[in-house]
Structures are given as structure tokens and as C-alpha cells.
Amino acid sequence: TYVESFETTLIFSVLVTVLGLSLALLLAVFADRITRGATFYKTVLILPYAVAPVVSGLLWSFMFSTSIGVISYGLHQIGFEWNHLLNNQHAMALVVMASVWKQISYNFLFFLAGLSAIPKSLIEAAAIDGAGPWKRFWSIQFPLLSPTTFFLGVINMVYAFFDTFAIIDATTQGGPGKATATLVYRVYFDGFRGMDFGGSAAQSVVLMVIVVALTIVQFRYVEKKVQY
């Protein structure tokens, strides 16, 4: 089961990082283009970061509850039966959505700050030359956001490995079975539930070594593609 938690953690961390960065970048691009009511929209998008992780997990657990959940009821009306207490894929999807929602405000703030720092003259010059919005984004804005993207990639990876314990504990408690038992959750479960303090301590060291190794790999190889 400990070996299986490596695969679970890999899938979970990749989904949280990729989805969190993609959605936050999309929201930041839209927010950067808004002229009327921009402050209101930006404030609403920042609010999830003020919610504690355990509260975030409980909120999503209630919304997808098979008995009282609003979203699960809506899914039932269209013929889709949701049950994260029995279905492994549903459980993984729930913890990923809750984790992404909790972190998306942090990513949004940095992407929005990065977009605001890009000189408007570059965008205007590209528009005059005939470049459309999609071309301007991929040719000018996204390359200039590469330092921000790299930084957030490292932060989100660390977040997925360490800071999602409370969300998993509040939503699925590592279940069903051990489908959502990531490495950090197993450290808690084996130590405080199984009373195997030695094994739990050893797992925490392994987890730390993995995160440090991944961070070094990111800085050594991924950073080379960053345009400062």
C-alpha cells in the first residue's frame, strides 16, 4: 500500500499543479482585460485563499455528498450517479477539485501581477502589426510570464505534496480503500492511527527527499527554458 501511494501522489500532484496553473492563468487573463468592475471580480477570485484547508475540504464534501449535496443532486438529475465514498475515480476527482480551488487564488494573484507588469506598448504594437489576441498571448505575454510560471510550478508541486493533507482528511480520509492516500496522508495515518511512529518518521524523510529531488530537477532543467 505504501508503494501504491507513490502512484497516487504522482497522479494527484500532476493534476493539481497543471489544473491549478491553467485555470489561474485563464482567470488572470480575463481579469486583466476587464475594465468595469475589475476590483469586484478580482476580490471574489482572491477570497478562496482566505478559507482554511479543512474548511475547503468540508465545503466540497458537502456539495458532493450523496445525500445532501447540491452538485451530486444535479448530477443525479442528468443521469450521472456520483459517490466518492465508493468510487475511486470520483474520490480522486473530489480531492483534486478541492485542492485546486484552495490554491487557485494564490496562483491568480501572481499571474495577474505578472500580466500587469508587461508593458502595454508591446501588446499595442503587436495589435497594430495585425496579431490577434491568441497570437499576442502566446508570442508576447506567455513567454514574459515564464519566470512566474516556473515559480508557481515549484510552489504548487510542494503544495500538492505537503499542504493538501487537511483537504484529503476532511473529504475522503484517504479512501475509498487507499485510493486517495497520498504520501503525506500515509505519514499521518501510519503514525497517529497505526501507532507506527518509526515507520511514519521514515516515510516523512522519504517524502522530504523526493520533494527536494524534484525541486532540484526543476531548477536544473526546467529553469533553462525560463526567459528572464
C-alpha positions in Angstrom: 0.0 0.0 0.0 2.9 2.3 0.6 4.3 1.7 -2.9 0.8 2.3 -4.3 0.7 5.7 -2.6 3.6 6.8 -4.8 1.5 6.4 -7.9 -1.5 8.1 -6.2 0.7 11.0 -5.1 2.2 11.4 -8.6 -1.2 11.5 -10.3 -2.6 13.8 -7.7 0.3 16.3 -7.7 0.4 16.5 -11.6 -3.4 17.1 -11.8 -3.3 19.7 -9.0 -0.3 21.6 -10.5 -1.5 21.5 -14.1 -5.1 22.3 -13.5 -4.3 24.9 -10.8 -1.9 26.8 -13.1 -4.0 26.6 -16.2 -7.3 27.8 -14.6 -5.5 30.6 -12.7 -3.8 31.8 -15.8 -7.1 31.8 -17.7 -8.8 33.7 -15.0 -5.9 36.2 -14.7 -6.0 36.9 -18.5 -9.8 37.6 -18.3 -9.4 39.7 -15.2 -6.6 41.7 -16.8 -8.9 42.6 -19.7 -11.8 43.7 -17.6 -12.3 47.5 -17.3 -15.6 47.8 -15.5 -16.0 46.1 -12.1 -12.4 44.8 -12.2 -11.9 45.3 -8.4 -15.0 43.3 -7.6 -14.1 40.3 -9.8 -10.5 40.3 -8.5 -11.7 40.4 -4.9 -14.1 37.4 -5.5 -11.3 35.4 -7.1 -9.0 36.0 -4.2 -11.5 35.0 -1.5 -10.9 31.2 -1.6 -7.3 31.7 -0.3 -8.7 33.0 3.0 -10.5 29.7 3.6 -8.7 27.2 5.8 -7.8 23.9 4.0 -10.0 21.8 6.3 -13.0 24.1 5.7 -12.3 23.9 2.0 -12.4 20.1 2.1 -15.7 20.1 4.1 -17.3 22.6 1.7 -16.6 20.4 -1.3 -17.5 17.2 0.7 -20.9 18.7 1.5 -21.5 19.9 -2.1 -20.8 16.4 -3.4 -22.5 14.5 -0.6 -24.6 11.7 -2.0 -27.5 12.5 0.5 -27.5 16.3 0.8 -25.1 17.6 -1.9 -26.3 20.2 -4.3 -23.9 19.2 -7.1 -24.4 15.5 -6.6 -28.2 16.0 -6.8 -27.7 18.0 -10.1 -25.5 15.2 -11.5 -28.2 12.7 -10.5 -30.8 14.6 -12.4 -28.8 14.3 -15.6 -28.3 10.5 -15.1 -24.8 10.6 -13.5 -24.5 8.8 -10.2 -21.8 10.4 -8.0 -20.4 8.6 -5.0 -16.9 9.5 -3.9 -17.3 7.2 -0.9 -17.3 4.1 -3.1 -15.8 5.1 -6.5 -12.0 5.6 -6.6 -12.1 8.0 -9.6 -14.8 10.1 -8.0 -12.8 10.4 -4.8 -9.7 11.4 -6.6 -11.6 14.0 -8.7 -13.1 15.5 -5.5 -9.8 16.0 -3.7 -8.2 17.4 -6.8 -11.1 19.9 -7.3 -11.0 21.0 -3.7 -7.2 21.3 -3.7 -7.2 23.3 -7.0 -9.9 25.6 -5.7 -8.0 26.3 -2.5 -4.8 27.2 -4.3 -6.2 28.9 -7.4 -6.3 32.3 -5.7 -2.6 32.2 -4.9 -1.8 31.4 -8.5 -4.2 34.0 -9.8 -2.5 36.8 -7.8 0.9 36.1 -9.2 -0.3 35.6 -12.8 -2.3 38.9 -12.5 0.7 40.7 -11.2 2.9 39.3 -14.0 0.4 40.4 -16.6 0.1 43.8 -15.1 3.9 44.2 -15.3 4.1 43.6 -19.0 4.3 46.9 -20.9 1.1 47.7 -22.7 3.1 49.2 -25.5 4.3 45.7 -26.5 0.7 44.5 -26.8 -0.4 47.6 -28.7 2.5 47.3 -31.1 1.6 43.6 -31.8 -2.0 44.6 -32.3 -1.0 47.3 -34.8 1.1 44.7 -36.7 -2.0 42.6 -37.1 -1.5 40.0 -34.3 -4.8 38.7 -32.9 -5.5 38.2 -29.2 -4.4 34.5 -29.3 -1.2 35.3 -31.2 -0.4 38.2 -28.8 -0.8 36.0 -25.8 1.4 33.1 -26.9 4.1 35.2 -28.6 4.4 38.0 -26.0 2.5 37.6 -22.8 3.1 33.9 -22.0 6.9 34.0 -22.7 7.2 37.0 -20.4 5.3 35.1 -17.8 7.7 32.2 -17.8 9.5 33.2 -14.5 6.2 33.5 -12.8 5.0 30.2 -14.2 8.2 28.4 -13.1 7.9 29.8 -9.6 4.3 28.8 -9.3 5.1 25.3 -10.7 7.6 24.7 -7.8 5.2 26.2 -5.2 2.2 24.1 -6.5 4.2 20.9 -6.5 5.3 21.5 -2.9 1.7 22.4 -2.1 0.4 19.2 -3.6 2.9 17.0 -1.7 2.6 18.7 1.7 -0.3 21.1 2.2 -3.2 19.0 0.9 -3.3 16.7 3.9 -6.2 18.6 5.6 -8.3 18.6 2.5 -7.9 14.9 1.9 -8.6 14.1 5.6 -11.7 16.2 5.5 -13.1 14.8 2.3 -12.2 11.2 1.8 -9.8 10.3 4.7 -7.6 8.5 2.2 -10.5 6.3 0.9 -12.2 4.5 -0.6 -9.7 1.9 0.3 -6.4 3.8 -0.1 -7.4 5.4 -3.4 -6.6 9.0 -2.2 -4.0 8.1 0.4 -1.0 10.3 -0.7 2.4 10.1 0.8 1.8 12.9 3.3 -1.5 11.4 4.4 0.2 8.0 4.9 2.7 9.7 7.2 -0.2 10.8 9.5 -2.3 7.6 9.1 0.6 5.2 9.9 1.9 7.3 12.7 -1.2 8.5 14.5 -3.8 5.8 13.5 -1.5 2.8 13.2 0.8 4.0 16.0 3.9 3.1 13.9 5.9 6.2 14.8 9.2 4.8 13.5 7.7 3.9 10.1 5.9 7.3 9.9 9.2 9.1 10.7 11.0 7.1 8.0 8.2 8.0 5.5 8.5 11.7 6.3 12.2 11.6 5.5 11.5 9.8 2.2 8.9 12.4 1.3 11.3 15.2 2.1 14.0 13.6 -0.1 11.5 13.2 -3.0 10.4 16.8 -2.9 13.9 18.1 -2.6 15.0 16.0 -5.6 12.1 17.2 -7.7 12.8 20.8 -6.8 16.5 20.4 -7.8 15.4 18.8 -11.1 13.1 21.7 -11.8 15.7 24.3 -11.1 18.4 22.5 -13.1 16.4 21.5 -16.3 13.1 23.4 -16.4 14.6 26.8 -15.4 16.8 26.7 -18.6 13.6 27.4 -20.6 12.7 30.4 -18.5 13.1 33.8 -20.2 14.1 36.4 -17.7 
